[in-house]
Amino acid sequence: MKKLLFIPMLLLTLAVSGAAQHPSLLLTHEGVAEMRAARGTIPAFDAAMARTLAGADAALASEIVVPEPRDGGGGYSHERHKLNYYEMVDCGIAWQVTGDERYARRVIDMLKAYARIYPSLGFHPVKLSNTPGRLFWQTLNESVWLVHTSMAYDCVYDMLTPAEREDIETNLFRPMADFLMNGLEGNRGNNKVFNKMHNHATWATAAVGMIGMTMNDSTLVRKALYGSDETGKHGGFIQQMDELFSSDGYFTEGAYYLRYAIWPFMIFAQSIDRNMPELKIFEYRDGILFKAVSTLLQLAYDGRFMRFNDALVKGYDAQELVYAVNIAYNADRSNKMLLDVAARYQDWVLPTDAGFAVARDIERGEAQPLAFRSALYRDGRDGDCGGVAVIRSTDPALNSALTLKATSHGLSHGHYDKLTIAYYDNGNEVLCDYGAARWINIEAKYKGHYTPENRTFAMQSIAHNTLVVDEGSHFGGIYDESMKHHSEILYTDFSREGVQIVSAGEDNAYPGVKMRRTVAYVETPFLQYPLILDLLQATSDKNHNYDYPIWYNGQMVSLNFPYERALTTMTTLGKDNGYQHLWLTAEGSNSDSGTTCFTWITGDRFYSLNTATTPQSRMVMVETGASDPNYNLRVEKGYIIRERDLKNHTFFSSLETHGTYDLQVEQSDNLTSSCTGVKVLVDTPEYTVAVAEYEGGHKVTLCVANLSADKAAHHSVQTPDGVVEWDGPRDVKME
């Protein structure tokens, strides 16, 4: 692994090389010259420039408005300050490309207006953050403002007089940089945030570093790179690259927050590469930022990021990804799959050197199809904190993906969801992760902040497709306790044709309870689509109540047991830990069969979950929305199998995809499950063997050696159906 050497004595003399030349962040003189020469020849880049010039012209046609800060996310002042930095970037680029001084003057006049008000601003009046901003309700937005404004300032720097620079830097940029690093009298909490390993700190260090480069202030740049004490040991951008990513490029907060954090990571890295090329920032940790972009693209389905932890529905078309993909490609033009992402999922490129390179090479026909693969993405700096496994269909035409999350907590945006699964198929999220309870930038919804229900429901274990014990959340829903632990990946095998398996364990989520989950994605010759087998084991020395929730996207079709539907009055399923937010809509039991079948429809396909149950098992149907006076929760539907007063229990299920429903011709086909039964044949401390049976006499058997990790070991187990033999810790047999 390549590592850069950061020696404290050398830091004292570190200078920003080449910073006297402007622009040097988003744009370069060479890039601008190439962009000017190529205008009218590359349609995608021409469109980007047209959009930028339209934004710049709209700014010129309007007055400069710098309102007094007063609103939370989505409110007028919040959105106006955001629009101002977008306008400044547009105008800065427009000045560079066209040479029309009106654009540069607009940026300068806007910055002078901010310089007049910023020194007098105290903390923002909206009190929703422990680290309030001055222009915005939280310091994070202040960092985003400064990142963008640094790019605009870089573009117009040479147009300012020395007196104008002195005014803007003394009254705006230096106070803002100091605020991001330290805070104000009465709340100096920003220093802790600036040096934290967290996406907020990535934005803050990028902001301080980029404005430092633009102002040729090497002290600010050192603090941004190596933390407030400039040692590189207690914060800073370089340590964030070390601590927040595993060597696979997995970001500890999950895909959704890497989507957000990759923006400052890539913009600042590009700025470092241009101003301090001796650091070889894109080579750091064997190209960790390139790996991060690649992993982020892999942790998506149909261009939308898989919703681990706090997450909303966003994807490749988010502006953050446009920046990341464009910059990554410009820094390493050997990865032609990035061109495919830009061409197929993103309808615009950056009006910069990087965007120009992407548009030009797409026009030249250099794009190569983005290839998805089954993989384990390890968590933790050293890759030893569990991970996320993604199983993909080997036939791209099947278009399905299965995930098993067995990571660390994921910092403040993490959820209590050890060993949760999700399933995507046919362009839909079939087994869902709730994600976050938030209505971003809709001020009427808790000022655009995460709503209280994010903690009381979305983060709780019952909101996920995982095991819940005694109606409590993993680690008691206590953040500090969860942060001490991580799950373990016990086994993965994605190499076998037709069978892919992953297994993980969690021993700390509930005192005295061990959890093991093995999922297998199986392509059979006798089923219409691939099959998923799910084996979820709970073992304990004491009796417990076990819930196995499945959150499904679609409409219930049938249940194979009698149930009572709540027709006039609904009650909540419980009182806390997320249960208070669940309406009990139906419940029943299955005394006639050892297999309980639930079928629903998502899109134009049917899905059947067949689970081994007993007459004592209880099945309940639930919907979110209870104990939610402000309608903050989305209405989602769940199916829960409940086992009571047991020491050990193994949930075994077959998830079968089948059939079609064509509304246009009003026809359905193969709408019932072909599974005739599922059962656990053997369940001992040493072995678990479970079988799913299907029409035509077919069987799929999942074999687990619970105590062995030896891939060469041979196992032979006597079951009620005969002897089952296999090699290695896990296996699937078909007949």
C-alpha positions in Angstrom: 0.0 0.0 0.0 1.3 3.4 -0.9 1.4 5.8 1.9 2.4 9.5 2.0 4.9 10.5 4.6 3.7 13.4 6.8 6.6 14.6 9.0 5.8 17.4 11.4 9.0 19.3 10.8 8.2 19.4 7.1 4.7 20.7 7.7 6.2 23.9 9.1 7.5 24.8 5.6 4.7 23.4 3.5 3.6 26.0 1.0 0.8 25.9 -1.6 2.6 25.5 -4.8 1.4 27.4 -7.8 -1.4 29.1 -5.9 -0.6 32.5 -7.4 -2.2 31.3 -10.6 -6.0 31.6 -11.0 -8.2 29.7 -11.6 -6.8 26.5 -10.1 -9.7 24.8 -8.4 -12.5 23.8 -10.8 -10.8 25.4 -13.8 -7.3 25.9 -15.2 -6.1 28.3 -17.9 -5.3 25.4 -20.2 -8.7 23.9 -19.6 -10.5 27.2 -20.3 -8.6 27.6 -23.5 -9.6 24.1 -24.7 -13.2 24.7 -23.7 -13.3 28.0 -25.6 -11.8 26.4 -28.7 -14.2 23.5 -28.7 -17.4 25.4 -28.3 -20.1 24.3 -30.8 -18.4 20.9 -31.4 -19.4 18.8 -28.3 -23.2 18.8 -27.8 -23.1 17.7 -24.1 -20.6 20.3 -23.1 -22.3 23.0 -25.1 -25.5 22.1 -23.2 -23.6 22.4 -19.9 -22.3 25.8 -20.9 -25.7 27.0 -22.1 -27.1 26.0 -18.7 -24.4 27.8 -16.9 -24.7 31.0 -19.0 -28.5 30.9 -18.5 -27.9 30.9 -14.8 -25.4 33.6 -15.0 -27.6 35.8 -17.2 -30.5 35.3 -14.8 -28.3 36.5 -12.0 -27.3 39.6 -14.0 -30.9 40.4 -14.6 -31.8 40.4 -10.9 -30.7 42.4 -7.9 -28.3 41.2 -5.3 -30.2 39.9 -2.3 -28.4 38.9 0.9 -31.2 38.3 3.5 -30.9 38.3 7.2 -30.6 34.6 8.3 -33.9 33.5 9.9 -35.2 30.2 8.3 -34.4 26.5 8.6 -33.9 24.2 5.7 -36.2 25.0 2.8 -37.1 28.5 4.1 -36.6 31.7 2.2 -33.3 32.9 3.7 -31.8 29.4 3.6 -32.7 28.9 -0.1 -31.6 32.4 -1.0 -28.1 31.9 0.4 -27.9 28.6 -1.5 -29.0 30.3 -4.7 -26.4 33.0 -4.2 -23.5 30.5 -4.2 -24.9 28.7 -7.2 -25.2 32.1 -9.0 -21.6 33.0 -8.1 -20.2 29.7 -9.4 -22.2 30.2 -12.7 -21.0 33.8 -13.1 -17.4 32.9 -12.2 -17.3 30.2 -14.9 -19.2 32.4 -17.4 -16.5 35.1 -16.9 -13.7 32.6 -17.5 -15.2 31.2 -20.7 -16.7 34.4 -22.2 -14.4 37.1 -20.9 -17.5 39.3 -20.2 -16.5 41.4 -17.2 -20.2 41.8 -16.1 -20.1 38.2 -14.8 -17.0 38.8 -12.8 -18.4 42.0 -11.4 -21.5 40.2 -10.3 -19.5 37.8 -8.2 -17.4 40.6 -6.7 -20.4 42.7 -5.8 -22.1 39.7 -4.2 -19.0 38.9 -2.1 -18.7 42.6 -1.0 -22.4 42.4 0.1 -21.6 39.4 2.2 -18.5 41.0 3.6 -20.7 43.9 4.8 -23.0 41.7 6.9 -21.0 38.7 8.0 -19.0 40.3 10.8 -22.2 41.3 12.6 -23.8 37.9 12.4 -24.2 35.9 15.6 -25.5 32.3 15.7 -28.5 31.5 13.5 -31.8 32.0 15.2 -33.2 28.5 14.4 -32.1 26.3 17.3 -32.0 22.8 15.9 -28.3 22.0 15.8 -25.6 21.6 18.4 -23.3 23.5 16.0 -25.5 26.3 14.6 -24.2 28.3 11.6 -24.3 32.0 11.0 -25.8 32.2 7.5 -27.5 28.8 7.9 -29.2 26.9 10.7 -26.2 24.4 10.9 -22.5 24.9 10.3 -22.5 22.2 7.7 -24.4 24.4 5.2 -21.9 27.2 6.0 -19.1 24.8 4.8 -21.0 24.0 1.6 -21.5 27.7 1.0 -17.8 28.3 1.4 -16.8 25.4 -0.9 -18.8 26.8 -3.7 -17.9 30.4 -3.1 -14.2 29.5 -3.0 -14.6 28.2 -6.6 -16.3 31.4 -7.7 -13.6 33.5 -5.9 -10.9 31.5 -7.6 -12.5 32.3 -11.0 -12.6 36.1 -10.5 -9.6 36.5 -8.2 -7.5 38.3 -10.8 -10.3 40.8 -11.5 -10.3 42.2 -7.9 -8.2 45.2 -6.8 -6.0 44.7 -3.8 -8.4 46.7 -1.7 -11.3 44.6 -2.8 -9.5 41.4 -1.9 -8.5 42.9 1.5 -12.1 43.8 2.2 -13.6 40.4 1.2 -10.9 38.3 2.8 -10.8 40.3 6.1 -14.5 40.6 6.6 -15.8 37.4 5.0 -13.5 34.6 4.2 -11.1 34.6 7.1 -13.8 35.1 9.7 -15.8 32.3 8.1 -12.8 30.0 8.0 -12.1 30.7 11.6 -15.8 30.1 12.5 -15.7 26.7 10.7 -12.6 25.7 12.6 -13.5 27.1 16.0 -17.0 28.6 16.3 -18.0 31.7 18.1 -17.8 32.9 21.7 -20.4 31.0 23.6 -20.1 27.9 21.4 -16.7 26.7 20.3 -18.0 23.3 19.3 -16.9 23.7 15.7 -13.4 22.8 16.6 -14.5 19.4 17.6 -16.5 19.0 14.4 -13.7 20.3 12.2 -11.3 17.6 13.6 -14.0 14.8 13.6 -14.1 11.8 11.4 -17.4 12.6 9.8 -18.9 14.0 6.6 -19.5 17.4 8.3 -15.8 17.6 8.8 -15.0 16.7 5.2 -17.1 19.6 4.1 -15.4 21.9 6.7 -11.8 20.9 5.8 -12.6 21.2 2.1 -14.0 24.7 2.6 -11.1 25.9 4.7 -8.5 24.3 2.4 -10.0 25.6 -0.8 -10.4 29.2 0.4 -6.9 28.9 1.8 -5.5 27.9 -1.6 -7.4 30.7 -3.3 -6.0 33.2 -0.8 -2.5 31.6 -0.9 -2.8 31.0 2.9 -0.6 28.0 3.6 -1.6 27.9 7.3 -5.3 27.4 6.5 -4.3 24.7 4.0 -2.2 22.9 6.5 -5.0 23.0 9.1 -7.4 21.6 6.5 -5.1 18.8 5.5 -3.7 17.9 8.9 -6.2 19.2 11.5 -6.2 22.2 13.8 -2.9 21.2 15.4 -1.4 20.5 12.0 0.0 17.1 13.1 -2.2 14.9 11.0 -2.9 12.8 14.1 -6.0 14.5 15.5 -8.1 15.5 12.5 -7.9 16.8 9.0 -8.7 15.7 5.4 -5.8 13.2 5.2 -6.9 11.4 8.4 -10.5 11.3 7.1 -9.2 9.5 4.0 -7.6 7.0 6.4 -10.4 6.5 8.9 -13.7 6.9 7.0 -13.0 4.4 4.2 -12.1 0.7 4.3 -9.5 -0.5 1.8 -12.4 -1.5 -0.4 -13.6 2.1 -0.6 -16.7 1.4 1.7 -17.6 4.6 3.6 -18.6 3.8 7.2 -21.8 5.9 7.1 -23.1 3.9 4.1 -23.8 4.7 0.4 -26.3 7.5 0.9 -23.8 9.5 3.0 -20.9 8.7 0.8 -23.0 10.1 -2.0 -23.0 13.4 0.0 -19.4 13.2 1.3 -17.8 12.2 -2.0 -18.6 15.7 -3.3 -16.1 17.6 -0.9 -13.7 14.7 -1.0 -13.4 14.9 -4.8 -13.6 18.7 -5.2 -10.9 19.2 -2.5 -8.8 16.4 -3.9 -8.9 18.0 -7.3 -7.8 21.3 -5.8 -5.0 19.6 -3.9 -3.9 17.8 -7.1 -3.6 21.1 -9.0 -2.1 23.2 -6.2 0.0 20.6 -4.4 0.8 17.9 -7.0 3.7 16.7 -4.9 1.1 15.1 -2.5 -0.2 12.8 -5.3 -3.5 12.8 -3.5 -5.3 10.6 -6.0 -2.6 7.9 -5.4 -3.1 8.0 -1.6 -4.0 4.6 0.0 -3.7 2.9 -3.4 -6.2 5.3 -4.9 -8.7 5.2 -2.1 -10.9 8.0 -3.6 -11.2 6.1 -6.9 -12.2 3.0 -5.0 -14.7 5.0 -3.1 -16.4 6.2 -6.3 -16.4 2.7 -7.7 -17.8 1.2 -4.5 -20.5 3.9 -4.4 -21.6 3.1 -7.9 -21.7 -0.6 -7.0 -23.9 0.1 -3.9 -26.8 1.0 -6.1 -29.7 -0.6 -8.0 -31.0 0.8 -11.2 -29.1 4.0 -10.5 -30.5 4.5 -7.0 -28.4 4.0 -3.9 -29.2 1.2 -1.6 -30.8 2.6 1.5 -28.5 1.7 4.4 -28.6 3.8 7.6 -30.1 7.3 7.2 -31.0 7.5 3.6 -33.5 9.0 1.1 -34.0 8.0 -2.5 -31.1 9.4 -4.5 -28.9 8.1 -7.2 -26.4 8.6 -9.9 -28.2 11.7 -11.2 -27.6 13.6 -7.9 -25.3 16.6 -8.4 -22.8 15.2 -6.0 -22.3 12.2 -8.3 -21.9 14.4 -11.4 -19.0 16.1 -9.6 -17.5 12.8 -8.4 -17.8 11.0 -11.7 -16.5 13.9 -13.8 -13.5 14.6 -11.5 -12.6 10.9 -11.1 -12.6 10.4 -14.8 -10.5 13.5 -15.5 -8.0 12.3 -12.8 -7.9 8.7 -14.3 -9.1 8.5 -17.8 -8.5 4.7 -18.0 -11.8 4.0 -16.3 -14.2 4.3 -19.3 -17.1 2.9 -17.3 -17.4 6.3 -15.7 -18.3 7.6 -19.1 -21.2 5.2 -19.2 -22.5 6.4 -15.9 -22.3 10.0 -17.2 -24.0 9.2 -20.5 -26.8 6.9 -19.3 -27.7 8.3 -15.8 -26.6 11.9 -15.7 -28.1 14.3 -18.2 -25.4 17.0 -17.7 -21.7 17.4 -17.1 -19.8 20.0 -15.2 -18.9 23.2 -17.1 -15.3 22.6 -16.1 -12.1 20.9 -17.2 -13.4 17.6 -15.8 -16.8 17.9 -17.4 -15.2 18.8 -20.7 -13.1 15.7 -20.7 -16.1 13.5 -19.9 -18.3 15.1 -22.7 -15.5 15.0 -25.2 -14.7 11.3 -24.6 -18.3 10.3 -24.6 -18.6 12.1 -28.0 -15.6 10.1 -29.2 -17.4 6.8 -28.3 -15.0 5.8 -25.6 -17.7 4.8 -23.0 -17.7 1.2 -21.7 -20.7 -0.4 -20.0 -20.7 -0.2 -16.2 -20.3 -3.8 -15.0 -21.9 -4.9 -11.7 -20.6 -7.7 -9.7 -21.3 -9.7 -6.5 -18.9 -8.6 -3.8 -18.3 -8.0 -0.1 -17.5 -4.4 0.8 -15.6 -4.5 4.1 -16.2 -1.9 6.8 -13.5 -0.3 9.0 -10.2 1.3 8.1 -8.5 -2.1 8.1 -11.5 -3.9 6.7 -12.1 -5.8 9.9 -15.4 -4.4 11.0 -17.8 -6.6 9.1 -19.1 -5.4 5.8 -22.0 -5.2 3.3 -22.5 -8.1 0.9 -24.2 -7.5 -2.4 -25.2 -10.5 -4.5 -26.1 -9.8 -8.1 -27.8 -12.0 -10.7 -25.2 -13.5 -13.0 -27.5 -12.8 -15.9 -27.8 -9.1 -16.2 -31.2 -9.6 -17.8 -32.6 -10.9 -14.5 -31.8 -7.5 -12.9 -31.9 -8.5 -9.3 -29.7 -7.9 -6.2 -29.7 -9.1 -2.6 -27.9 -7.4 0.2 -26.9 -8.4 3.7 -25.6 -5.6 6.0 -23.3 -6.7 8.8 -21.2 -3.6 9.5 -20.2 -1.3 12.3 -22.8 1.2 13.5 -22.0 3.8 10.9 -21.5 6.9 13.1 -24.3 9.3 13.9 -26.3 8.3 10.8 -26.2 4.6 11.6 -29.2 2.4 12.4 -29.7 -0.5 14.8 -30.0 -3.0 12.0 -27.5 -5.8 12.3 -27.8 -8.5 9.7 -30.6 -6.8 7.9 -31.4 -7.8 4.3 -32.9 -6.1 1.3 -34.0 -7.4 -2.1 -34.3 -5.6 -5.5 -35.8 -7.1 -8.6 -37.3 -6.1 -11.9 -36.5 -2.4 -11.3 -38.2 -2.3 -7.8 -37.2 -2.4 -4.2 -39.0 -5.6 -3.1 -37.8 -6.1 0.5 -37.3 -2.6 1.8 -35.1 -0.6 4.1 -37.0 2.3 5.5 -34.1 4.7 5.3 -34.6 8.0 7.0 -37.6 9.9 8.4 -36.9 13.2 6.8 -38.4 15.7 4.4 -35.3 17.5 3.3 -35.6 21.2 2.9 -39.4 21.2 3.4 -39.5 23.7 6.2 -43.0 22.8 7.3 -41.7 19.3 8.1 -39.6 20.0 11.2 -37.6 22.8 9.4 -36.3 20.3 6.8 -34.4 18.5 9.6 -34.7 14.8 10.5 -38.0 14.4 12.2 -38.3 13.0 15.8 -39.6 9.8 14.2 -36.2 9.2 12.7 -35.0 8.2 16.1 -38.2 6.7 17.4 -38.8 4.5 14.3 -36.5 4.7 11.3 -33.4 3.9 13.3 -35.0 1.2 15.5 -34.5 -2.5 14.7 -38.2 -3.2 14.0 -38.0 -0.9 11.0 -35.6 -3.3 9.3 -35.6 -6.9 7.9 -33.7 -8.3 10.8 -34.2 -10.2 14.1 -35.8 -8.3 17.0 -35.6 -9.8 20.5 -38.1 -9.0 23.2 -39.4 -6.0 21.2 -36.2 -4.1 21.9 -33.7 -2.6 19.5 -30.2 -3.8 19.0 -27.9 -2.5 21.8 -30.9 -1.1 23.5 -31.0 1.6 20.9 -27.9 3.2 22.7 -25.5 4.8 20.2 -22.4 4.6 22.4 -22.9 0.9 23.0 -23.5 0.1 19.3 -20.4 2.0 18.3 -18.3 -0.4 20.4 -19.2 -3.4 18.2 -19.5 -4.6 14.7 -20.9 -7.7 13.1 -18.8 -10.4 11.5 -18.8 -11.8 8.0 -18.5 -15.5 8.5 -18.5 -16.8 4.9 -18.9 -15.6 1.3 -18.9 -17.5 -1.9 -19.8 -15.7 -5.1 -17.8 -18.0 -7.4 -20.1 -21.0 -7.9 -22.3 -21.1 -10.9 -26.0 -20.8 -10.0 -25.4 -20.5 -6.2 -24.1 -17.5 -4.2 -23.9 -17.5 -0.4 -23.1 -15.1 2.3 -23.3 -15.7 6.1 -22.8 -13.2 9.0 -23.0 -13.2 12.8 -23.8 -10.8 15.6 -23.1 -11.7 19.2 -23.5 -8.3 21.0 -26.8 -6.8 19.8 -28.7 -8.5 22.6 -27.1 -9.7 25.9 -26.9 -13.5 25.8 -28.3 -13.9 22.3 -26.3 -15.0 19.3 -27.6 -14.2 15.8 -26.5 -15.9 12.6 -27.9 -15.3 9.2 -27.1 -17.1 6.0 -28.7 -16.1 2.7 -28.3 -17.9 -0.6 -29.2 -16.7 -4.1 -30.0 -19.8 -6.1 -30.7 -20.1 -9.8 -32.6 -23.3 -10.5 -33.6 -25.1 -13.7 -37.1 -25.6 -12.3 -38.2 -22.1 -11.1 -39.0 -19.2 -13.3 -36.7 -16.8 -11.5 -33.8 -17.1 -9.0 -34.7 -18.2 -5.5 -33.6 -16.7 -2.1 -33.1 -18.9 0.9 -33.0 -17.1 4.2 -31.8 -18.8 7.4 -31.9 -16.6 10.5 -30.8 -18.3 13.8 -31.1 -17.1 17.3 -29.6 -19.0 20.2 -29.6 -18.2 23.9 -29.5 -19.7 27.4 -32.7 -17.9 28.4 -36.1 -17.7 26.9 -37.0 -14.8 24.7 -39.6 -13.5 22.3 -38.4 -13.3 18.7 -39.8 -11.2 15.8 -38.9 -11.7 12.2 -40.1 -8.6 10.3 -40.3 -8.4 6.5 -41.0 -5.0 5.0 -42.3 -5.4 1.6 -43.1 -3.0 -1.2 -46.3 -3.8 -3.0 -49.8 -5.1 -2.4 -50.8 -8.2 -0.4 -52.3 -10.9 -2.5 -52.8 -13.9 -0.2 -52.0 -15.6 3.0 -52.4 -19.4 3.5 -53.8 -19.1 7.0 -56.9 -17.6 8.6 -56.5 -14.1 10.0 -58.5 -11.3 11.6 -58.4 -8.0 9.8 -58.8 -4.7 11.7 -61.8 -3.4 9.9 -63.0 -0.5 12.1 -60.4 0.0 14.8 -56.6 -0.4 14.9 -54.3 -0.6 17.9 -50.5 -0.2 18.1 -48.3 -3.2 18.1 -46.3 -2.0 21.1 -45.3 1.0 23.3 -41.7 1.8 22.4 -38.6 0.9 20.3 -40.5 1.7 17.1 -43.4 -0.6 17.9 -45.5 2.4 19.0 -45.5 3.6 15.3 -47.0 0.3 14.0 -50.7 -0.1 13.4 -51.7 -3.8 13.8 -53.8 -4.4 10.7 -54.3 -8.2 10.8 -53.1 -11.2 12.7 -53.5 -14.9 12.6 -51.9 -18.3 13.0 -51.4 -21.4 10.9 -52.5 -24.6 12.6 -52.9 -26.7 9.5 -49.5 -26.5 7.9 -45.8 -26.3 8.9 -45.3 -23.8 6.1 -46.8 -20.3 6.1 -47.0 -18.6 2.8 -47.4 -14.8 2.2 -47.7 -13.6 -1.4 -47.7 -10.0 -2.6 -47.3 -8.2 -5.9 -44.7 -5.6 -6.7 -44.8 -4.0 -10.2 -45.8 -6.8 -12.5 -44.3 -9.8 -10.6 -45.4 -11.9 -7.7 -43.3 -12.7 -4.6 -44.0 -15.5 -2.1 -42.3 -15.9 1.2 -42.7 -19.4 2.5 -41.5 -19.8 6.2 -41.3 -22.7 8.5 -43.8 -22.1 11.4 -45.7 -24.1 14.0 -49.3 -23.7 15.4 -47.7 -21.5 18.1 -46.3 -19.0 15.6 -48.2 -15.8 15.3 -48.2 -13.7 12.1 -49.1 -10.1 12.1 -49.5 -7.5 9.4 -48.6 -3.9 10.2 -48.4 -0.4 8.7 -46.5 2.6 9.8 -48.2 5.8 11.0 -49.3 5.2 14.6 -48.2 7.7 17.2 -47.3 10.1 14.5 -49.4 13.2 15.0 -47.7 15.3 12.3 -47.8 12.6 9.5 -44.0 12.5 9.4 -43.8 8.8 8.6 -44.3 7.4 5.1 -46.8 4.6 5.1 -44.9 1.3 4.7 -46.2 -2.2 5.1 -44.7 -5.1 7.0 -45.3 -8.8 7.8 -44.0 -10.1 11.1 -43.6 -13.8 12.2 -43.5 -14.0 16.0 -42.1 -16.8 18.1 -42.6 -16.6 21.9 -40.9 -17.8 25.0 -38.1 -19.8 23.3 -34.4 -20.1 24.0 -33.4 -20.9 20.5 -35.2 -20.5 17.2 -34.3 -20.7 13.5 -36.4 -18.8 11.0 -36.1 -20.5 7.6 -37.7 -19.0 4.5 -37.9 -19.4 0.8 -38.5 -16.2 -1.1 -39.7 -17.0 -4.6 -40.2 -14.6 -7.5 -42.8 -15.8 -10.0 -45.4 -14.9 -12.5 -46.5 -11.8 -14.4 -49.4 -9.4 -14.2 -50.3 -7.5 -17.4 -52.8 -4.9 -16.7 -53.0 -3.8 -20.3 -54.4 -7.1 -21.5 -55.8 -8.0 -18.0 -53.9 -11.3 -17.7 -51.9 -12.9 -14.9 -49.7 -15.9 -15.1 -48.1 -18.2 -12.5 -49.5 -16.2 -9.7 -49.2 -18.8 -7.0 -46.1 -20.1 -5.3 -44.7 -23.4 -6.5 -43.2 -24.0 -3.0 -44.9 -27.0 -1.4 -43.2 -26.7 2.0 -40.1 -25.6 3.9 -38.7 -27.2 7.0 -35.7 -27.3 9.2 -34.5 -30.9 9.2 -31.6 -30.5 11.7 -30.8 -27.7 14.1 -28.0 -28.5 16.6 -25.1 -26.5 17.8 -23.0 -28.2 15.2 -25.2 -28.3 12.2 -28.3 -26.7 10.6 -29.9 -28.3 7.6 -33.1 -26.8 6.0 -34.9 -27.8 2.9 -37.4 -26.0 0.6 -39.6 -28.3 -1.6 -41.2 -27.3 -4.9 -43.7 -28.7 -7.3 -42.4 -31.6 -9.4 -40.5 -33.2 -6.5 -37.7 -30.6 -6.6 -35.7 -29.7 -3.5 -33.2 -27.1 -2.5 -31.3 -27.8 0.7 -29.3 -25.3 2.6 -26.5 -26.8 4.7 -24.7 -24.9 7.5 -21.8 -26.1 9.6 -22.3 -23.8 12.6 -18.9 -24.3 14.3 -16.6 -24.9 11.3 -14.9 -22.3 9.1 -12.7 -24.9 7.3 -13.4 -24.7 3.6 -11.9 -28.1 3.1 -13.8 -29.9 5.8 -16.3 -32.6 4.8 -19.6 -32.9 6.7 -22.1 -35.7 6.8 -25.4 -35.3 8.7 -28.2 -37.7 9.3 -31.6 -36.0 8.8 -35.2 -37.3 8.7 -34.9 -37.2 4.9 -31.6 -39.2 4.9 -28.0 -38.4 5.0 -26.8 -35.0 3.7 -23.1 -34.5 2.8 -21.2 -31.4 1.8 -17.8 -29.7 1.9 -17.0 -26.4 3.5 -18.9 -24.2 6.0 -22.0 -23.6 3.8 -23.5 -25.3 0.8 -26.7 -25.5 -1.2 -27.8 -28.7 -2.9 -30.5 -29.0 -5.6 -32.4 -32.0 -6.8 
